[in-house]
Amino acid sequence: MTASNRDPTVPIRLRASRFPGVNEGTACTQTSFKTGKKAFLFIGMQGGRYKAMFKLKRSIPEATKLARKDPDRYEVGSTSWVTARFTADRPMPEKTWQKWLDESYKLSLAAGSGKKSTVKKLTSKKAAPKAKPKDET
């Protein structure tokens, strides 16, 4: 089978579907992978090429560098979603998509867990009124 006859998204989809608690669905024309209500991967065809979108944090600098080098293939959105476009003849590098997929899944788990940081903001609490000093007689 030649490269042009293979779907390079199959190994990405397979790995995504094997994470614990994952639901596969459809968003517009893309396949979506979610854990709970949080999506971590959108993947499918668009404009004659394959497209994968990952939610990233730690890998944003790497993705930004790739986007500057090859803006036709990589794009970093303002909300930390990174889009990769590729073909069967020129697929997304396996090492990159594995790293990004793992990171995206872990971020969706953290976001969907409902755990919020318990940072105390002193300015949000009203100070207790100070007691008036007693008259000394």
C-alpha positions, 0 to 999 in steps of 0.5 A, a space after each residue: 500500500 502506498 503512502 497516499 492510500 493510507 489514512 495517517 489519522 488511524 494511529 492517532 485515533 486508535 491511541 486517543 480511543 485507548 485512553 481511559 474514559 474517552 468518548 468519541 463523537 462528531 463536531 461539525 465534520 471532525 471526529 472529536 475525542 473527549 474525556 467527560 465534557 472536555 475535548 482533547 482532540 478533533 481530527 479528520 479531513 479538511 480541504 483535501 488534507 488531514 487536520 488534527 487539533 490538540 489543546 496544549 500548554 507546555 508544548 506551546 513554545 514548540 508548536 509556535 516554533 513549528 508554526 513560524 517555520 511551516 505556517 501551512 502545516 501548523 497553527 497556534 490559536 489564541 485559546 491554546 488549541 494547536 492545529 496540524 495539517 498533513 497528508 498521507 505522503 507527508 504525515 505529522 511526525 509520530 513523536 510530535 503527535 504522540 507527545 501532543 496527544 498525551 498532553 492534550 488528554 492530561 489537560 482535559 482530565 485536569 480541566 474536567 475533574 472539577 478541582 479548582 485551586 484553593 487560592 485564598 484572596 485576602 482582598 476578597 474577604 472583608 476585614 472584621 471591624 476593629 473593636 473600639 478601645 474601652 475608655 480608661 477611667 
